[in-house]
Amino acid sequence: MVFLGYMVFSIALGLLADRYGRRKMLVISFLWGAYFSLLTSFSPSYAWFVFLRCMVGCGVSGHSQGFIIKTEFLPKNFRGYMLPLSQLFWLAGSLLIIGLGSVVIPTLGWRWLIRFASIPGIILILVFKFVPESARFNVSVGKKQEAMETLGKIAKINRSKMPEGTIHEPVAEKNGSFLDLLDPKYLRTSLQIWVIWLGIAFAYYGVILASSELLEKDLLCGTGQRTGGDEEMNNPCYCHMLSPSDYQTMIISTVGEIALNPFNLLAINLIGRRWTLGITMTTTAIFFLLLNICMSRAGVIAIFFCLRALVSANFNTIYIYTAEVYPTVMRAIGMGTAGSLCRIGAMAAPFIAQVLLSHSIIGGLCLFASVCFVCALSAFTLPIETKGRALQVRK
């Protein structure tokens, strides 16, 4: 339901961000997400819980506008180095919530975990006072004075002087729309990007779910079977509480997401976004196939660690590419649409990682690998390389 809310609102917020500004949509999305996240902790029933989590997903869908603001402020020579570092903060947040969950859930319960997790979102709302609107967006909609004021503040912070003169840039005739993504100039790029986003999300959440399915239920080498007594078989709502070792496994696998960050950072700046994404997607497919080989538990954990690093690197690269390939007037709708479609892959992953894998290990893993190979081919053949390319203002 979180993904469903994300999928529905991502396109809408992207469209509004191209029309009214990235910062406004970012603030609204954080307010929305924090509010409904806090309300979730007071859910009186499961139905209310599901509905409120869907509303949280609607708010989270606008967070990508923060990535767009960073993209539009960074010079082309630094985007490839600075944008991947965002992964460090994603990792820090993931580790924080896992550590918090290991302490809070056994003692205070899940409701207090959600309440504590809502605090950073509330604090960040206050921080937005210091986040400026994208100067590129202001110029594209004719707000040149606001753009000059923002650039003046940046120059003051950097203890430098603004170049003399004014900005001369024609105002865009219209804001971006979904149909712009299907314009002949961007049609092929859009279609291939959507395939890649869907496949990356499918593989990312597939790795996370498949690791627990294969390791905890001992389905490897064809020797294991589904565990759980009669109570679990007869009660569909029966669940196991995570043990301390489970939280440790989650932390170790999450750290794996940063393992390839140095390589990813160098690769996207040396060989480009397309080739980097194609190589990591191909390698992801190969590692999925390696899981078909019967090996020790330690070997399987090592492969899952590498897979977690690879799928994270894939996400990192496609985020950068998507933000760079579209012009300012349609950048937000481009990112929003891609983010919306990728949730289809995320929602499909459990049916493969938790249903098909329990019936056919080879079938499930080969399906994940096949999707990754298709994404790799799509990445290698993308018509535009954004390495060293200035951000475009209009179509």
Backbone hydrogen bonds, N-H to C=O, Kabsch-Sander energy under -0.5 kcal/mol:
donor,donor_aa,acceptor,acceptor_aa,energy
5,G,1,M,-2.4
6,Y,2,V,-2.2
7,M,3,F,-2.9
8,V,4,L,-2.2
9,F,5,G,-2.1
10,S,6,Y,-2.1
11,I,7,M,-0.6
12,A,8,V,-0.7
13,L,9,F,-2.9
14,G,10,S,-1.8
15,L,11,I,-2.4
16,L,12,A,-2.2
17,A,13,L,-2.2
18,D,14,G,-1.7
19,R,15,L,-0.7
20,Y,16,L,-3.6
21,G,16,L,-0.5
21,G,17,A,-1.3
25,M,21,G,-1.3
26,L,22,R,-2.1
27,V,23,R,-2.5
28,I,24,K,-2.4
29,S,25,M,-2.4
30,F,26,L,-2.0
31,L,27,V,-2.5
32,W,28,I,-2.8
33,G,29,S,-2.8
34,A,30,F,-2.7
35,Y,31,L,-2.3
36,F,32,W,-2.3
37,S,33,G,-2.0
38,L,34,A,-2.1
39,L,35,Y,-2.0
40,T,36,F,-1.6
41,S,37,S,-0.8
41,S,38,L,-0.7
42,F,39,L,-1.8
43,S,40,T,-2.0
49,F,45,S,-2.0
50,V,46,Y,-2.6
51,F,47,A,-2.3
52,L,48,W,-2.7
53,R,49,F,-2.1
54,C,50,V,-1.8
55,M,51,F,-1.8
56,V,52,L,-1.9
57,G,53,R,-2.1
58,C,54,C,-1.6
59,G,55,M,-1.6
60,V,56,V,-2.6
61,S,57,G,-1.4
62,G,59,G,-1.6
63,H,60,V,-1.9
65,Q,62,G,-1.6
66,G,63,H,-1.6
67,F,63,H,-0.6
68,I,64,S,-1.6
69,I,65,Q,-2.2
70,K,66,G,-2.0
71,T,67,F,-2.3
72,E,68,I,-2.5
73,F,69,I,-1.1
73,F,70,K,-0.6
74,L,70,K,-1.8
78,F,75,P,-1.7
79,R,75,P,-1.4
80,G,76,K,-0.6
81,Y,78,F,-1.0
82,M,78,F,-2.8
83,L,79,R,-2.1
85,L,82,M,-0.8
86,S,83,L,-1.7
87,Q,84,P,-1.7
88,L,85,L,-1.4
89,F,85,L,-0.7
89,F,86,S,-0.7
90,W,86,S,-1.7
91,L,87,Q,-2.6
92,A,88,L,-2.2
93,G,89,F,-2.3
94,S,90,W,-2.2
95,L,91,L,-2.7
96,L,92,A,-2.1
97,I,93,G,-2.2
98,I,94,S,-1.9
99,G,95,L,-2.6
100,L,96,L,-2.6
101,G,97,I,-2.3
102,S,98,I,-2.1
103,V,99,G,-1.0
104,V,100,L,-3.0
105,I,101,G,-1.6
107,T,104,V,-0.7
108,L,104,V,-3.1
109,G,104,V,-1.8
113,L,109,G,-1.2
114,I,110,W,-2.1
115,R,111,R,-1.9
116,F,112,W,-2.6
117,A,113,L,-2.4
118,S,114,I,-1.2
119,I,115,R,-0.6
119,I,116,F,-1.0
122,I,118,S,-1.7
123,I,119,I,-2.4
124,L,120,P,-2.4
125,I,121,G,-1.0
126,L,122,I,-0.7
126,L,123,I,-0.9
127,V,123,I,-1.1
128,F,124,L,-1.3
129,K,126,L,-1.1
130,F,127,V,-2.4
131,V,128,F,-1.2
138,N,134,S,-2.2
139,V,135,A,-2.2
140,S,136,R,-2.1
141,V,137,F,-1.5
142,G,139,V,-1.4
143,K,138,N,-2.9
144,K,142,G,-1.5
147,A,143,K,-1.8
148,M,144,K,-2.5
149,E,145,Q,-2.3
150,T,146,E,-2.2
151,L,147,A,-2.5
152,G,148,M,-2.3
153,K,149,E,-2.0
154,I,150,T,-2.0
155,A,151,L,-2.4
156,K,152,G,-2.1
157,I,153,K,-2.4
158,N,154,I,-2.3
159,R,156,K,-1.0
160,S,155,A,-2.9
169,E,167,I,-0.6
172,A,140,S,-2.2
176,G,329,V,-1.8
180,D,177,S,-0.9
181,L,177,S,-0.7
181,L,178,F,-1.0
182,L,178,F,-0.5
182,L,179,L,-1.0
183,D,180,D,-1.3
186,Y,183,D,-1.8
187,L,183,D,-1.9
190,S,186,Y,-3.0
191,L,187,L,-2.5
192,Q,188,R,-2.3
193,I,189,T,-2.4
194,W,190,S,-2.6
195,V,191,L,-1.8
196,I,192,Q,-2.1
197,W,193,I,-3.0
198,L,194,W,-2.4
199,G,195,V,-2.3
200,I,196,I,-2.9
201,A,197,W,-2.3
202,F,198,L,-2.0
203,A,199,G,-2.3
204,Y,200,I,-3.0
205,Y,201,A,-2.3
206,G,202,F,-1.2
207,V,203,A,-2.5
208,I,204,Y,-1.6
209,L,205,Y,-2.3
210,A,206,G,-3.0
211,S,207,V,-2.0
212,S,208,I,-1.0
213,E,209,L,-2.0
214,L,210,A,-2.9
215,L,211,S,-2.3
216,E,212,S,-1.5
217,K,212,S,-0.6
217,K,213,E,-0.7
218,D,215,L,-0.6
219,L,214,L,-1.5
220,L,214,L,-0.6
222,G,219,L,-0.9
223,T,220,L,-1.9
224,G,220,L,-0.6
233,M,229,G,-1.8
234,N,230,D,-2.4
235,N,231,E,-1.1
238,Y,235,N,-1.8
246,D,243,S,-0.6
247,Y,243,S,-1.8
248,Q,244,P,-2.0
249,T,245,S,-2.4
250,M,246,D,-2.1
251,I,247,Y,-2.2
252,I,248,Q,-2.5
253,S,249,T,-2.5
254,T,250,M,-2.1
255,V,251,I,-2.3
256,G,252,I,-1.1
257,E,254,T,-1.8
258,I,255,V,-1.9
259,A,256,G,-1.2
261,N,258,I,-1.3
264,N,260,L,-3.3
265,L,261,N,-2.7
266,L,262,P,-2.0
267,A,263,F,-3.0
268,I,264,N,-2.3
269,N,265,L,-0.7
270,L,266,L,-1.6
271,I,267,A,-2.6
272,G,267,A,-1.1
276,T,272,G,-1.5
277,L,273,R,-2.4
278,G,274,R,-2.6
279,I,275,W,-2.5
280,T,276,T,-2.4
281,M,277,L,-2.3
282,T,278,G,-2.0
283,T,279,I,-2.4
284,T,280,T,-2.1
285,A,281,M,-2.0
286,I,282,T,-2.0
287,F,283,T,-2.3
288,F,284,T,-1.9
289,L,285,A,-1.9
290,L,286,I,-1.8
291,L,287,F,-0.9
291,L,288,F,-0.7
292,N,289,L,-1.8
293,I,290,L,-1.7
300,V,296,S,-1.9
301,I,297,R,-2.4
302,A,298,A,-2.0
303,I,299,G,-1.9
304,F,300,V,-2.5
305,F,301,I,-2.2
306,C,302,A,-2.2
307,L,303,I,-2.8
308,R,304,F,-2.5
309,A,305,F,-1.8
310,L,306,C,-2.4
311,V,307,L,-2.8
312,S,308,R,-1.5
313,A,309,A,-1.9
314,N,310,L,-2.3
315,F,311,V,-1.8
316,N,312,S,-2.2
317,T,313,A,-2.2
318,I,314,N,-2.3
319,Y,315,F,-2.1
320,I,316,N,-1.6
321,Y,317,T,-2.7
322,T,318,I,-2.5
323,A,319,Y,-2.0
324,E,320,I,-1.6
325,V,321,Y,-2.4
326,Y,322,T,-1.0
328,T,392,Q,-2.1
329,V,393,V,-1.6
330,M,327,P,-1.6
331,R,327,P,-0.6
331,R,328,T,-0.8
334,G,330,M,-1.8
335,M,331,R,-2.4
336,G,332,A,-2.9
337,T,333,I,-2.4
338,A,334,G,-1.9
339,G,335,M,-2.6
340,S,336,G,-2.0
341,L,337,T,-2.4
342,C,338,A,-1.9
343,R,339,G,-0.7
343,R,340,S,-0.8
344,I,341,L,-1.3
345,G,341,L,-0.8
346,A,342,C,-1.8
347,M,343,R,-2.5
348,A,344,I,-1.6
349,A,345,G,-1.5
351,F,348,A,-0.8
352,I,348,A,-0.9
352,I,349,A,-1.1
353,A,349,A,-3.2
354,Q,350,P,-2.2
355,V,350,P,-0.6
356,L,351,F,-1.7
357,L,352,I,-2.1
359,H,355,V,-0.5
359,H,356,L,-1.3
360,S,356,L,-3.3
364,G,360,S,-2.2
365,L,361,I,-2.5
366,C,362,I,-2.5
367,L,363,G,-1.6
368,F,364,G,-2.0
369,A,365,L,-2.4
370,S,366,C,-2.6
371,V,367,L,-2.1
372,C,368,F,-1.9
373,F,369,A,-2.3
374,V,370,S,-2.1
375,C,371,V,-2.2
376,A,372,C,-2.3
377,L,373,F,-2.3
378,S,374,V,-2.2
379,A,375,C,-2.3
380,F,376,A,-2.6
381,T,377,L,-1.4
382,L,379,A,-1.3
389,R,386,T,-2.0
